[in-house]
Amino acid sequence: MEDNVALAAAASRAERIVVAFALDPQLLASDRVGAPIVQTFFEALNALRAQLRSIGSDLAVLRGDAAQELSELAKRTGARLLYYNEDYEPDAIRRDASVSQILRAQGLEVHAHLDHVCIAAEAISNESGDAYRVFTPYARRWRDAYAVAPVLPVDSLGAARGQFIGASDLGRTLDVPAPEAFGFRSSPNYPPCTPNHANDALDTFLAEGGDVDRYADERDFPALDSTSHLSVQLRAGTIGIRTCFARAFRVARDVRRRPSVDTWISELIWREFYFMVLKRFPHVATGPFIPAAAGIAWRNDEAEFSAWCGGRTGYPLVDAAMRQLNETGWMHNRLRMIVASFLTKDLLIDWRWGERYFEQRLADADLAPNNGGWQWAASTGTDAAPYFRVFNPVLQSKKYDPDGAFIRKMLPELRDVPAPAIHEPRAPIVDHHLARERALGAYAAVLGKKR
Ligand SMILES: Cc1cc2nc3c(=O)[nH]c(=O)nc-3n(C[C@H](O)[C@H](O)[C@H](O)COP(=O)(O)OP(=O)(O)OC[C@H]3O[C@@H](n4cnc5c(N)ncnc54)[C@H](O)[C@@H]3O)c2cc1C
C-alpha cells in the first residue's frame, strides 16, 4: 500500500476505499504459475490484509472471474469509482478491458494508473517516434526523461489513512488460501515477501558499505550473493519501483558511491526496457521478436530438457544453478544467462520451454523480464546476444565461480572436488564443442551466416 499510484489517486477522490484482490482459479490451474510465485503472492496478500486489519479495515479477497466479482463487490459496497494499476501483459490488458467495460456499464468511473514501471512504455521513443529496440539509446533517453521529471514515490498509505472501509461494512470476504488449496507445495526456502521484508532488503542493500557499493564488481559472482533480491518484491508489489529509483538516485549523489549504484540503476532500467518491449511489441509474448528466428530448427529433445530441469546435465555450474532455482525459487542473473544459453544453444531447445519452466519455478517470474532474458539468451529478441555468442559453460564456471564455492554449496556431492577440476563436466549430456557447432549451423540457416 506504500508507493501505490492507484491507491494514492483513489485517496484524492474517494470518501471510502475498498481494497480488493481477485484470485483467478483458471490462472492458478494453468501451467504458467508455480508454487514459489503463488506462495510469495499469498504471503504478500496476507501482509496486506494484516495491515488493513490493524487499522480497522480488511482486504476484499474475491475468487472467480474478476469482472463479475468486482461488479458484485461494487454493488454490495455502493462503490462509484474504480482505480487500478495498469498491466502490460497481453492477457491482463484483455482482462482489465473487460472489467472496465462491465463496471462502466454499471455506472462506475474507471481510472487506470501507471504503477509497475516508472516511465510509460509509450513515453520513450526515438527521433522517428518509434520504440527503441536497443537498450543503450533507450537507457540514455530514459535517464534524460527522469532527470527532467523525476518520478517520485507516492505516499499512498499516508494519503489513504482514515478512508479505508470499516471491516464490518465490507461484508463477505474470503480467507487468503494456502498454496496447497490449489495443489502447490509451500517451502520455507522460497523468498519471504512482505512490505517489511522489501523495505529491509532495500535499506540493507543501499546502506553505506552495503552490497550496492560492491555491486559493480561483484554482481556477476553467484557465490558472493551481492545483488538486492528485490525482484520478488517488485513482482509482488510489496515495494514500488519509484521508491527503488528515488533511493538509488539519492545514493548516486555521493560521487564515491555513484559508479556502483549507477550499475544497479542500469539494471532497473533494463526492467523498464523489457516492459516497454512487451507493451510495444506484444508479439514477443508468444514468439520471437525477430520474425526469421521462428524458423530455427529446435531439437526439443524431451529427455535432455528433463535433465536440464533437474540439474542433471553433467555441467557442474549449470546443474548447481538449476538446483538453486528448484530449491529456492530464485536464481542469480549470471546463472540465468548461462542456463538459458545452455538450453537454447547447447541443447537447441526452444527458449519458450525454458521460459515456461522459469515461470513455474521462479518466485519473481514476470513475463516482461523473463521473456526478455530468454529471448536475449536465445538470440531471438531485441538487443539480443548475437547468435554466434555461445557461452562455454566450463569457461563461465571458471570465470564467475573461480574457486567453485557456489557449485560446492549447491552440489554437496562435489564438496571434496578442488578447483579447477570442479568446473569440468561429469558424464555430460552433450559435448559443448560439438553442440556449439550444431547450434551455429541451425542459427545460421535462418539468421544469416555472419560469424
Ligand atoms: C533467462 C532470464 C530470465 C529472467 N527472468 C526474470 C523474471 O522472471 N523476473 C525478473 O524479475 N527478472 C528476470 N530476469 C532478470 C534478472 O535475472 C533478475 O531480475 C535478477 O536476477 C533478480 O535478482 P535481484 O533482484 O537480486 O537483482 P539486482 O541485480 O539487485 O537488480 C535489481 C533489479 O533490477 C531488475 N533487473 C536486474 N537485472 C535485470 C535484467 N537482466 N532484466 C530485467 N530486469 C533486471 C530486477 O527488477 C531486479 O530486482 C531474467 C534474466 C534472464 C537472463
PDBQT file of the ligand as one rigid body, heavy atoms in Angstrom, charges set to zero:
ROOT
HETATM    1  C1  LIG A 501      16.740 -16.039 -18.810  1.00  0.00    +0.000 C 
HETATM    2  C2  LIG A 501      16.401 -14.938 -17.828  1.00  0.00    +0.000 A 
HETATM    3  C3  LIG A 501      15.168 -14.943 -17.198  1.00  0.00    +0.000 A 
HETATM    4  C4  LIG A 501      14.829 -13.927 -16.286  1.00  0.00    +0.000 A 
HETATM    5  N1  LIG A 501      13.592 -13.956 -15.692  1.00  0.00    +0.000 NA
HETATM    6  C5  LIG A 501      13.243 -12.941 -14.845  1.00  0.00    +0.000 A 
HETATM    7  C6  LIG A 501      11.947 -12.926 -14.247  1.00  0.00    +0.000 A 
HETATM    8  O1  LIG A 501      11.104 -13.795 -14.476  1.00  0.00    +0.000 OA
HETATM    9  N2  LIG A 501      11.662 -11.913 -13.389  1.00  0.00    +0.000 N 
HETATM   10  C7  LIG A 501      12.567 -10.918 -13.111  1.00  0.00    +0.000 A 
HETATM   11  O2  LIG A 501      12.247 -10.022 -12.325  1.00  0.00    +0.000 OA
HETATM   12  N3  LIG A 501      13.784 -10.907 -13.697  1.00  0.00    +0.000 NA
HETATM   13  C8  LIG A 501      14.150 -11.885 -14.542  1.00  0.00    +0.000 A 
HETATM   14  N4  LIG A 501      15.395 -11.878 -15.105  1.00  0.00    +0.000 N 
HETATM   15  C9  LIG A 501      16.303 -10.739 -14.862  1.00  0.00    +0.000 C 
HETATM   16  C10 LIG A 501      17.271 -10.903 -13.677  1.00  0.00    +0.000 C 
HETATM   17  O3  LIG A 501      17.919 -12.135 -13.738  1.00  0.00    +0.000 OA
HETATM   18  C11 LIG A 501      16.565 -10.786 -12.308  1.00  0.00    +0.000 C 
HETATM   19  O4  LIG A 501      15.768  -9.622 -12.284  1.00  0.00    +0.000 OA
HETATM   20  C12 LIG A 501      17.587 -10.687 -11.185  1.00  0.00    +0.000 C 
HETATM   21  O5  LIG A 501      18.429 -11.813 -11.184  1.00  0.00    +0.000 OA
HETATM   22  C13 LIG A 501      16.835 -10.592  -9.844  1.00  0.00    +0.000 C 
HETATM   23  O6  LIG A 501      17.730 -10.561  -8.778  1.00  0.00    +0.000 OA
HETATM   24  P1  LIG A 501      17.932  -9.249  -7.925  1.00  0.00    +0.000 P 
HETATM   25  O7  LIG A 501      16.621  -8.667  -7.547  1.00  0.00    +0.000 OA
HETATM   26  O8  LIG A 501      18.871  -9.589  -6.834  1.00  0.00    +0.000 OA
HETATM   27  O9  LIG A 501      18.620  -8.284  -8.995  1.00  0.00    +0.000 OA
HETATM   28  P2  LIG A 501      19.535  -6.994  -8.861  1.00  0.00    +0.000 P 
HETATM   29  O10 LIG A 501      20.814  -7.292  -9.549  1.00  0.00    +0.000 OA
HETATM   30  O11 LIG A 501      19.595  -6.473  -7.492  1.00  0.00    +0.000 OA
HETATM   31  O12 LIG A 501      18.774  -5.943  -9.809  1.00  0.00    +0.000 OA
HETATM   32  C14 LIG A 501      17.779  -5.045  -9.324  1.00  0.00    +0.000 C 
HETATM   33  C15 LIG A 501      16.520  -5.193 -10.105  1.00  0.00    +0.000 C 
HETATM   34  O13 LIG A 501      16.725  -4.813 -11.458  1.00  0.00    +0.000 OA
HETATM   35  C16 LIG A 501      15.921  -5.638 -12.306  1.00  0.00    +0.000 C 
HETATM   36  N5  LIG A 501      16.809  -6.404 -13.176  1.00  0.00    +0.000 N 
HETATM   37  C17 LIG A 501      18.040  -6.851 -12.880  1.00  0.00    +0.000 A 
HETATM   38  N6  LIG A 501      18.571  -7.479 -13.932  1.00  0.00    +0.000 NA
HETATM   39  C18 LIG A 501      17.648  -7.436 -14.906  1.00  0.00    +0.000 A 
HETATM   40  C19 LIG A 501      17.603  -7.911 -16.243  1.00  0.00    +0.000 A 
HETATM   41  N7  LIG A 501      18.634  -8.564 -16.804  1.00  0.00    +0.000 N 
HETATM   42  N8  LIG A 501      16.468  -7.709 -16.951  1.00  0.00    +0.000 NA
HETATM   43  C20 LIG A 501      15.431  -7.046 -16.422  1.00  0.00    +0.000 A 
HETATM   44  N9  LIG A 501      15.421  -6.568 -15.167  1.00  0.00    +0.000 NA
HETATM   45  C21 LIG A 501      16.508  -6.757 -14.421  1.00  0.00    +0.000 A 
HETATM   46  C22 LIG A 501      15.122  -6.553 -11.397  1.00  0.00    +0.000 C 
HETATM   47  O14 LIG A 501      13.878  -5.951 -11.152  1.00  0.00    +0.000 OA
HETATM   48  C23 LIG A 501      15.973  -6.595 -10.146  1.00  0.00    +0.000 C 
HETATM   49  O15 LIG A 501      15.227  -6.878  -8.984  1.00  0.00    +0.000 OA
HETATM   50  C24 LIG A 501      15.762 -12.893 -16.027  1.00  0.00    +0.000 A 
HETATM   51  C25 LIG A 501      17.008 -12.907 -16.663  1.00  0.00    +0.000 A 
HETATM   52  C26 LIG A 501      17.339 -13.920 -17.556  1.00  0.00    +0.000 A 
HETATM   53  C27 LIG A 501      18.682 -13.915 -18.217  1.00  0.00    +0.000 C 
ENDROOT
TORSDOF 0
